[in-house]
Amino acid sequence: MSSRKPSGRKKRLISAGRQTKWAPFWIIPKKFGVGKRVHPSAATSKKRSWRRTKIQRG
């Protein structure tokens, strides 16, 4: 991809990057219960990688 991107594409990439982060550490005991050892990515709804799944371009 080019180094100069339109602002609309940058906004989409930024929001998509925020959605794919792991959940915060305090979500795990709240959602799964205290003492449960679960990875924070299990509480993340959108799992997208820049390599696997692409987002809409434009």
URSUL-V844278 format. One record per residue. N is the residue number from 1. RES is the residue in one small letter. SS is DSSP state (helix for helix, strand for strand, loop for the rest). Layout:
BEGIN
n->N res->RES ss->SS
n->N res->RES ss->SS
END
This chain:
BEGIN
n->1 res->m ss->loop
n->2 res->s ss->loop
n->3 res->s ss->loop
n->4 res->r ss->loop
n->5 res->k ss->loop
n->6 res->p ss->loop
n->7 res->s ss->helix
n->8 res->g ss->helix
n->9 res->r ss->helix
n->10 res->k ss->helix
n->11 res->k ss->helix
n->12 res->r ss->helix
n->13 res->l ss->helix
n->14 res->i ss->helix
n->15 res->s ss->helix
n->16 res->a ss->helix
n->17 res->g ss->helix
n->18 res->r ss->helix
n->19 res->q ss->helix
n->20 res->t ss->loop
n->21 res->k ss->loop
n->22 res->w ss->loop
n->23 res->a ss->loop
n->24 res->p ss->loop
n->25 res->f ss->helix
n->26 res->w ss->helix
n->27 res->i ss->helix
n->28 res->i ss->helix
n->29 res->p ss->helix
n->30 res->k ss->helix
n->31 res->k ss->helix
n->32 res->f ss->helix
n->33 res->g ss->loop
n->34 res->v ss->loop
n->35 res->g ss->loop
n->36 res->k ss->loop
n->37 res->r ss->loop
n->38 res->v ss->loop
n->39 res->h ss->loop
n->40 res->p ss->helix
n->41 res->s ss->helix
n->42 res->a ss->helix
n->43 res->a ss->helix
n->44 res->t ss->loop
n->45 res->s ss->loop
n->46 res->k ss->loop
n->47 res->k ss->loop
n->48 res->r ss->loop
n->49 res->s ss->loop
n->50 res->w ss->loop
n->51 res->r ss->loop
n->52 res->r ss->loop
n->53 res->t ss->loop
n->54 res->k ss->loop
n->55 res->i ss->loop
n->56 res->q ss->loop
n->57 res->r ss->loop
n->58 res->g ss->loop
END
